[in-house]
């Protein structure tokens, strides 16, 4: 953190509640300003979260225990929270305020950046159009992630979203030998068990040298949980805009972030919105998600994959609901598939990538991708319909055509959606696997695919050419 002259100081403490400190306002105080709170020789950092004519509210990092009226001095630093940034951050693990927690030395900063970022001019934004390969077939084949996109993962308690996140961190890459790629990983308010899992995975994976990680536990101060996604995205923007990298930012769990937001809102006695969350939660989430994108004149990009757990698996809950309005699609994990032993348990019909069509095709993935995608969805939907029908009439009443679709649906789940946690599939391997499954169906049923594409990629014709 950059050193500055302390220009304003007060000991006029009005009160304290939880992690909030109330002091009499002094001239020139700004929202978001960093303060130092000195309590009997101990110094704690805090941040101004509300300013009125009479009272300034400060969120104290570490809480307000031992606050003593008249003996507590608040110094206003005249600056917002800033993150020291450098390429040396790659391969390092930090807390929610950007302090190293991996036992390594502090980084030597190239710059100090405001964690709230600089707003992007909409006129210089470029539409996302290049894919990111996650190595996971169900995402790459049916929900392709595009550079500059905001694509969240909606999960539920007990589902393997943390494992999926780590698999993407390990495997994600962009095409092109000259393209520079990095991953920024952020974990908000996780349990100590989850934190140890993330730390262990990050240390043993071969991709750590291109990864920057920020982790804060459930016991961390509320304001640190609120700062973490902004700190992580500040690091992502630095790598993208200053060093021309394509950066994938994976942030889990945004539900913990929203709970911290609700906690602060309640402490400030604000009028609650839906289910007690503050009415400005939509705007607050948008200030995080909208930092994704591509910019004219810059080679790099920032892509965001926020992960959130839906309370009671309720997709209409305010957190997934508002997130869905801001982002460009969603990947929904299915408890039913998870019970079947399918990993990753992605619900194909509830999931969507709105920018997928711009990121696939010749020169990006492969020329048959769009047609294969359409045919897979249509065939799986038909197979699901027949599967429900068999619960009423039994399999004996099915036609040969129906039995083929039933077989396809089973194989699609077991071979295409299901994948090893450490198994990396390229776009080509994913599409070749899709063709193997489509070969289960009679050729005349492949109505979403042109004849020339079938002749080129169908396993039957490939075998005849090779022989």
C-alpha positions as CSV (number, residue, x, y, z in Angstrom):
1,X,0.0,0.0,0.0
2,X,1.4,3.4,-1.0
3,X,2.4,5.7,1.9
4,X,0.6,9.0,2.1
5,X,0.5,12.0,4.5
6,X,-2.3,11.7,7.1
7,X,-4.2,14.9,6.7
8,X,-7.3,14.4,8.9
9,X,-7.6,12.9,12.4
10,X,-10.4,12.6,14.9
11,X,-11.0,10.9,18.3
12,X,-14.7,11.8,18.3
13,X,-16.1,8.2,18.4
14,X,-19.9,8.1,18.5
15,X,-20.4,4.3,18.8
16,X,-19.6,0.9,17.5
17,X,-21.7,-2.1,16.3
18,X,-20.1,-5.3,15.1
19,X,-17.4,-4.4,12.7
20,X,-18.8,-0.8,12.2
21,X,-17.3,2.2,13.9
22,X,-19.3,5.5,14.0
23,X,-17.4,8.8,14.3
24,X,-18.2,12.4,13.9
25,X,-17.7,13.6,10.3
26,X,-14.7,15.7,9.4
27,X,-14.4,17.8,6.3
28,X,-13.2,16.2,3.1
29,X,-14.0,12.5,3.9
30,X,-14.8,10.4,0.9
31,X,-16.7,7.2,0.4
32,X,-14.3,4.2,0.2
33,X,-11.5,6.1,1.8
34,X,-9.0,4.0,3.8
35,X,-8.5,4.9,7.5
36,X,-6.3,3.8,10.4
37,X,-8.0,3.1,13.7
38,X,-5.6,3.2,16.7
39,X,-6.9,1.4,19.7
40,X,-4.5,1.4,22.8
41,X,-1.4,1.2,20.6
42,X,-2.8,-1.3,18.2
43,X,-3.5,-0.1,14.6
44,X,-6.3,-1.6,12.4
45,X,-7.2,-0.6,8.9
46,X,-10.8,0.4,8.0
47,X,-12.8,1.7,5.1
48,X,-15.4,4.5,5.0
49,X,-18.7,3.0,3.8
50,X,-21.1,5.8,4.5
51,X,-20.7,9.6,4.9
52,X,-23.3,12.0,6.2
53,X,-23.2,15.6,7.5
54,X,-22.9,14.4,11.1
55,X,-21.6,10.8,11.2
56,X,-19.1,8.8,9.2
57,X,-19.5,5.0,9.2
58,X,-16.2,3.0,9.0
59,X,-16.0,-0.8,8.4
60,X,-13.0,-1.9,10.5
61,X,-10.9,-4.8,9.3
62,X,-10.7,-7.1,12.3
63,X,-13.8,-5.8,14.1
64,X,-14.3,-3.1,16.8
65,X,-13.5,-5.1,19.9
66,X,-11.6,-3.0,22.6
67,X,-13.0,0.2,21.2
68,X,-12.8,2.8,24.0
69,X,-14.4,6.2,23.7
70,X,-11.9,9.0,23.9
71,X,-8.9,6.6,23.5
72,X,-9.6,5.6,19.9
73,X,-8.0,7.7,17.2
74,X,-9.1,7.6,13.6
75,X,-6.8,8.8,10.9
76,X,-8.1,9.3,7.4
77,X,-5.5,8.5,4.7
78,X,-7.1,10.4,1.8
79,X,-6.9,7.4,-0.6
80,X,-9.0,4.4,-1.5
81,X,-7.9,0.8,-1.1
82,X,-5.1,0.1,-3.6
83,X,-3.5,-3.1,-4.7
84,X,0.2,-3.4,-5.4
85,X,0.6,-5.1,-8.7
86,X,3.4,-6.8,-10.6
87,X,4.1,-9.7,-12.9
88,X,5.6,-11.3,-9.8
89,X,2.1,-12.0,-8.6
90,X,1.9,-15.0,-11.0
91,X,2.4,-18.1,-9.0
92,X,1.6,-16.4,-5.7
93,X,-1.3,-16.8,-3.2
94,X,-2.8,-13.7,-1.4
95,X,-5.5,-12.9,1.1
96,X,-8.5,-10.8,0.3
97,X,-6.6,-7.5,0.6
98,X,-3.7,-8.7,-1.5
99,X,-1.2,-9.6,1.3
100,X,0.9,-12.8,0.6
101,X,-0.2,-15.9,2.5
102,X,2.0,-18.5,0.8
103,X,5.1,-17.8,2.9
104,X,6.8,-15.9,0.1
105,X,8.1,-12.3,0.3
106,X,6.0,-9.2,-0.5
107,X,6.0,-8.5,-4.2
108,X,7.9,-5.5,-5.6
109,X,5.1,-3.5,-7.1
110,X,5.1,-2.0,-10.6
111,X,2.1,0.1,-9.7
112,X,-0.7,0.7,-7.1
113,X,-4.2,0.3,-8.6
114,X,-7.5,1.3,-7.1
115,X,-9.4,-1.9,-6.5
116,X,-12.6,-0.4,-7.8
117,X,-11.0,-0.1,-11.2
118,X,-11.6,2.5,-13.9
119,X,-14.9,2.3,-15.8
120,X,-14.6,1.2,-19.4
121,X,-16.0,3.4,-22.1
122,X,-18.7,1.4,-23.8
123,X,-17.6,2.9,-27.1
124,X,-14.3,1.1,-27.0
125,X,-15.6,-2.3,-26.0
126,X,-15.2,-5.0,-28.5
127,X,-17.7,-7.9,-28.8
128,X,-16.3,-11.3,-27.5
129,X,-15.5,-13.6,-30.4
130,X,-12.7,-16.0,-29.5
131,X,-13.1,-19.2,-27.4
132,X,-11.4,-20.3,-24.2
133,X,-10.8,-24.1,-24.0
134,X,-11.6,-25.4,-20.5
135,X,-10.9,-29.0,-21.4
136,X,-14.4,-30.0,-20.2
137,X,-16.5,-31.5,-23.0
138,X,-19.9,-30.4,-21.8
139,X,-18.7,-26.8,-21.5
140,X,-16.5,-26.6,-24.6
141,X,-19.1,-28.5,-26.8
142,X,-22.4,-27.1,-25.6
143,X,-21.7,-24.0,-23.5
144,X,-18.5,-22.6,-25.1
145,X,-16.8,-19.9,-23.0
146,X,-15.7,-16.8,-25.1
147,X,-13.0,-14.4,-24.2
148,X,-14.5,-11.3,-22.5
149,X,-17.6,-13.1,-21.5
150,X,-19.3,-13.3,-18.1
151,X,-20.5,-16.9,-17.6
152,X,-21.5,-17.9,-14.1
153,X,-21.8,-21.4,-12.6
154,X,-25.0,-21.9,-10.5
155,X,-24.5,-24.7,-8.0
156,X,-26.0,-26.0,-4.8
157,X,-24.7,-27.1,-1.4
158,X,-22.8,-30.3,-1.6
159,X,-22.3,-30.2,-5.4
160,X,-18.8,-30.3,-6.8
161,X,-18.4,-26.7,-7.9
162,X,-15.1,-26.3,-6.2
163,X,-13.7,-29.4,-8.0
164,X,-15.0,-28.0,-11.3
165,X,-13.4,-24.6,-10.6
166,X,-10.0,-26.2,-9.9
167,X,-10.3,-28.4,-13.1
168,X,-10.9,-25.2,-15.1
169,X,-7.9,-23.5,-13.4
170,X,-5.7,-26.5,-14.3
171,X,-6.9,-27.0,-17.9
172,X,-8.1,-23.7,-19.3
173,X,-6.1,-22.3,-22.3
174,X,-6.4,-20.2,-25.4
175,X,-5.5,-21.2,-28.9
176,X,-2.4,-19.6,-30.6
177,X,1.3,-20.0,-29.8
178,X,1.7,-16.2,-29.3
179,X,-1.3,-15.8,-27.0
180,X,-0.4,-15.1,-23.4
181,X,-2.9,-16.7,-20.9
182,X,-3.4,-16.4,-17.1
183,X,-5.9,-17.4,-14.5
184,X,-7.0,-15.3,-11.5
185,X,-8.7,-17.4,-8.8
186,X,-10.6,-15.9,-5.9
187,X,-12.3,-17.7,-3.0
188,X,-14.6,-15.7,-0.8
189,X,-15.5,-16.7,2.8
190,X,-14.7,-20.4,2.3
191,X,-14.3,-22.8,5.2
192,X,-10.8,-23.8,6.4
193,X,-11.3,-27.2,4.8
194,X,-12.1,-25.6,1.5
195,X,-9.2,-23.2,1.8
196,X,-6.8,-26.1,2.5
197,X,-8.2,-27.9,-0.6
198,X,-7.7,-24.9,-2.8
199,X,-4.2,-24.2,-1.4
200,X,-3.1,-27.9,-1.9
201,X,-4.5,-28.1,-5.4
202,X,-2.9,-24.8,-6.4
203,X,0.5,-25.8,-5.1
204,X,0.6,-29.2,-6.8
205,X,-0.9,-28.2,-10.1
206,X,1.5,-27.5,-13.0
207,X,-0.4,-24.4,-13.9
208,X,0.4,-22.4,-10.8
209,X,3.1,-20.3,-12.6
210,X,0.3,-18.7,-14.7
211,X,-2.1,-18.3,-11.8
212,X,-2.8,-15.6,-9.2
213,X,-4.9,-16.8,-6.2
214,X,-6.7,-14.8,-3.6
215,X,-8.3,-16.7,-0.7
216,X,-10.2,-15.4,2.4
217,X,-11.9,-17.7,4.9
218,X,-15.3,-17.5,6.6
219,X,-13.7,-16.1,9.7
220,X,-12.1,-13.1,7.9
221,X,-13.5,-9.6,8.4
222,X,-16.7,-8.9,6.4
223,X,-15.0,-6.0,4.5
224,X,-12.2,-8.4,3.3
225,X,-14.9,-10.6,1.8
226,X,-16.4,-7.6,0.0
227,X,-12.9,-6.5,-1.2
228,X,-11.7,-9.8,-2.6
229,X,-13.6,-9.9,-5.9
230,X,-12.5,-6.4,-6.7
231,X,-8.9,-7.1,-5.6
232,X,-8.9,-10.2,-7.9
233,X,-10.3,-8.3,-10.8
234,X,-7.8,-5.5,-10.4
235,X,-5.0,-8.1,-10.7
236,X,-6.8,-9.5,-13.8
237,X,-7.1,-6.1,-15.4
238,X,-3.5,-5.3,-14.7
239,X,-2.4,-8.5,-16.5
240,X,-4.9,-7.9,-19.4
241,X,-4.5,-4.2,-20.1
242,X,-0.8,-3.7,-19.1
243,X,0.7,-7.0,-20.2
244,X,-1.7,-8.1,-23.1
245,X,-2.7,-11.4,-21.4
246,X,-6.0,-13.2,-21.9
247,X,-7.2,-13.6,-18.2
248,X,-9.8,-15.9,-16.9
249,X,-11.1,-14.8,-13.5
250,X,-12.8,-17.6,-11.5
251,X,-14.5,-16.3,-8.3
252,X,-16.2,-18.5,-5.8
253,X,-18.5,-18.2,-3.9
254,X,-20.5,-15.1,-4.8
255,X,-23.2,-16.1,-2.4
256,X,-20.8,-15.5,0.5
257,X,-20.1,-12.1,-1.0
258,X,-23.8,-11.2,-1.1
259,X,-24.3,-12.5,2.5
260,X,-21.5,-10.1,3.6
261,X,-23.3,-7.3,1.7
262,X,-26.5,-8.1,3.5
263,X,-24.6,-8.1,6.8
264,X,-23.2,-4.7,6.2
265,X,-26.6,-3.4,5.0
266,X,-28.3,-4.7,8.2
267,X,-25.7,-3.1,10.4
268,X,-26.3,0.2,8.7
269,X,-30.0,-0.2,9.3
270,X,-30.9,0.2,5.6
271,X,-34.3,-0.7,4.3
272,X,-34.0,-4.3,3.1
273,X,-35.0,-5.5,-0.3
274,X,-35.9,-9.1,-1.4
275,X,-35.2,-11.6,1.3
276,X,-33.3,-9.0,3.3
277,X,-30.7,-8.3,0.7
278,X,-30.0,-4.6,0.0
279,X,-32.0,-3.0,-2.8
280,X,-28.7,-1.9,-4.5
281,X,-27.4,-5.5,-4.8
282,X,-28.0,-5.6,-8.5
283,X,-25.9,-2.5,-9.0
284,X,-23.2,-3.7,-6.7
285,X,-22.9,-7.1,-8.6
286,X,-22.9,-5.2,-11.9
287,X,-19.8,-3.2,-10.8
288,X,-18.0,-6.5,-10.5
289,X,-19.3,-8.5,-13.5
290,X,-19.1,-5.6,-15.9
291,X,-15.3,-5.5,-15.5
292,X,-15.2,-8.4,-18.0
293,X,-14.6,-7.6,-21.7
294,X,-12.3,-6.8,-24.5
295,X,-11.1,-3.3,-25.3
296,X,-10.2,-1.6,-28.6
297,X,-6.5,-1.2,-29.0
298,X,-5.7,-3.8,-26.3
299,X,-4.6,-7.4,-27.1
300,X,-5.7,-8.8,-23.7
301,X,-9.1,-9.7,-22.4
302,X,-10.8,-10.3,-19.0
303,X,-13.3,-13.2,-18.8
304,X,-15.2,-13.8,-15.6
305,X,-16.7,-17.1,-14.3
306,X,-18.3,-16.4,-11.0
307,X,-19.5,-19.4,-9.0
308,X,-22.5,-19.2,-6.6
309,X,-24.4,-21.7,-4.5
310,X,-28.2,-21.3,-4.8
311,X,-29.8,-21.5,-1.3
312,X,-32.2,-24.5,-1.4
313,X,-31.2,-25.1,-5.1
314,X,-33.6,-22.2,-5.8
315,X,-32.7,-20.6,-9.2
316,X,-35.2,-17.8,-8.5
317,X,-33.4,-16.7,-5.4
318,X,-32.2,-13.1,-5.6
319,X,-28.5,-13.9,-6.0
320,X,-28.8,-16.2,-9.1
321,X,-31.7,-14.2,-10.4
322,X,-29.9,-10.9,-10.4
323,X,-26.7,-12.5,-11.7
324,X,-28.6,-14.0,-14.6
325,X,-29.8,-10.5,-15.6
326,X,-26.2,-9.2,-15.7
327,X,-24.3,-12.1,-17.2
328,X,-24.4,-13.8,-20.6
329,X,-25.7,-17.2,-19.7
330,X,-25.2,-19.7,-16.9
331,X,-23.9,-23.2,-16.3
332,X,-26.3,-25.0,-13.9
333,X,-25.1,-28.0,-11.9
334,X,-27.7,-30.8,-11.4
335,X,-28.3,-32.7,-8.2
336,X,-30.0,-35.5,-10.1
337,X,-27.0,-36.1,-12.4
338,X,-24.7,-35.9,-9.3
339,X,-26.7,-38.6,-7.7
340,X,-26.2,-40.8,-10.8
341,X,-22.4,-40.4,-10.4
342,X,-22.0,-38.0,-13.3
343,X,-19.2,-35.5,-13.0
344,X,-19.4,-32.6,-13.8
345,X,-23.1,-32.8,-13.3
346,X,-24.1,-30.0,-15.7
347,X,-27.8,-29.6,-16.5
348,X,-27.7,-29.1,-20.3
349,X,-31.2,-27.8,-20.6
350,X,-31.0,-25.2,-17.8
351,X,-27.6,-24.0,-19.0
352,X,-26.8,-21.5,-21.7
353,X,-23.9,-19.5,-23.2
354,X,-25.4,-16.6,-25.1
355,X,-22.1,-15.7,-26.8
356,X,-21.3,-19.3,-27.9
357,X,-22.3,-18.7,-31.5
358,X,-19.7,-15.9,-31.8
359,X,-16.9,-18.1,-30.5
360,X,-17.2,-21.3,-32.5
361,X,-16.8,-22.4,-36.1
362,X,-14.0,-22.6,-38.6
363,X,-10.7,-21.0,-37.4
364,X,-12.0,-20.9,-33.8
365,X,-13.0,-24.5,-32.8
366,X,-14.1,-26.5,-35.9
367,X,-16.4,-26.0,-38.8
368,X,-18.9,-28.7,-37.7
369,X,-19.3,-27.3,-34.1
370,X,-22.6,-25.4,-34.6
371,X,-24.3,-28.3,-36.3
372,X,-23.0,-30.9,-33.9
373,X,-24.2,-28.7,-31.0
374,X,-27.7,-28.4,-32.4
375,X,-28.0,-32.1,-33.1
376,X,-26.7,-33.1,-29.7
377,X,-29.3,-30.9,-27.9
378,X,-32.1,-32.1,-30.1
379,X,-31.2,-35.8,-29.7
380,X,-30.7,-35.6,-26.0
381,X,-34.1,-33.8,-25.6
382,X,-35.8,-36.6,-27.6
383,X,-34.0,-39.2,-25.5
384,X,-35.2,-37.5,-22.3
385,X,-38.7,-37.4,-23.5
386,X,-38.7,-41.1,-24.3
387,X,-37.1,-41.9,-21.0
388,X,-40.0,-40.2,-19.2
389,X,-42.4,-42.1,-21.5
390,X,-40.9,-45.5,-20.5
391,X,-41.8,-44.8,-16.9
392,X,-45.5,-45.0,-18.0
393,X,-45.5,-47.6,-20.8
394,X,-42.3,-49.6,-20.2
395,X,-39.5,-50.3,-22.6
396,X,-41.3,-53.2,-24.3
397,X,-43.6,-50.8,-26.1
398,X,-40.9,-48.7,-27.6
399,X,-40.0,-48.8,-31.3
400,X,-36.4,-49.5,-32.5
401,X,-36.0,-45.8,-33.2
402,X,-37.1,-44.9,-29.6
403,X,-34.7,-47.5,-28.2
404,X,-31.8,-45.9,-30.2
405,X,-32.7,-42.5,-28.7
406,X,-32.9,-44.0,-25.2
407,X,-29.4,-45.5,-25.7
408,X,-28.1,-42.2,-27.0
409,X,-29.4,-40.3,-23.9
410,X,-27.7,-42.8,-21.6
411,X,-24.4,-42.8,-23.5
412,X,-24.5,-39.0,-23.8
413,X,-24.6,-38.7,-20.0
414,X,-22.1,-41.4,-19.3
415,X,-19.5,-40.6,-21.9
416,X,-20.0,-36.9,-23.0
417,X,-21.2,-35.1,-19.9
418,X,-19.3,-37.5,-17.5
419,X,-15.5,-36.9,-17.5
420,X,-12.6,-37.5,-15.3
421,X,-11.6,-34.7,-12.9
422,X,-8.1,-34.8,-14.3
423,X,-9.1,-35.6,-17.9
424,X,-8.4,-32.8,-20.4
425,X,-10.2,-33.0,-23.8
426,X,-9.4,-30.6,-26.6
427,X,-12.1,-29.1,-28.8
428,X,-11.4,-31.7,-31.5
429,X,-11.6,-34.6,-29.0
430,X,-14.9,-33.3,-27.7
431,X,-16.4,-33.0,-31.2
432,X,-15.0,-36.5,-32.3
433,X,-16.7,-38.0,-29.2
434,X,-19.9,-36.2,-30.1
435,X,-19.8,-37.9,-33.6
436,X,-19.2,-41.3,-32.0
437,X,-22.4,-40.8,-29.9
438,X,-24.4,-39.5,-32.9
439,X,-23.5,-42.6,-34.8
440,X,-25.8,-44.5,-32.4
441,X,-28.7,-42.9,-34.2
442,X,-29.8,-43.7,-37.8
443,X,-28.3,-41.3,-40.3
444,X,-31.7,-40.1,-41.4
445,X,-32.3,-38.8,-37.8
446,X,-29.4,-36.3,-38.0
447,X,-31.7,-33.6,-39.4
448,X,-29.7,-30.7,-37.8
449,X,-26.5,-31.5,-39.8
450,X,-25.9,-31.0,-43.5
451,X,-25.2,-34.0,-45.7
452,X,-21.7,-32.7,-46.7
453,X,-20.8,-32.3,-43.0
454,X,-22.1,-35.9,-42.3
455,X,-20.0,-37.2,-45.2
456,X,-16.9,-35.5,-43.8
457,X,-17.1,-36.3,-40.1
458,X,-19.4,-39.2,-39.5
459,X,-17.4,-42.2,-38.2
460,X,-18.9,-44.5,-40.9
461,X,-17.5,-42.4,-43.7
462,X,-14.2,-41.8,-41.9
463,X,-13.6,-45.5,-41.6
464,X,-14.4,-46.1,-45.2
465,X,-11.9,-43.4,-46.3
466,X,-9.2,-44.7,-44.0
467,X,-9.7,-48.3,-45.3
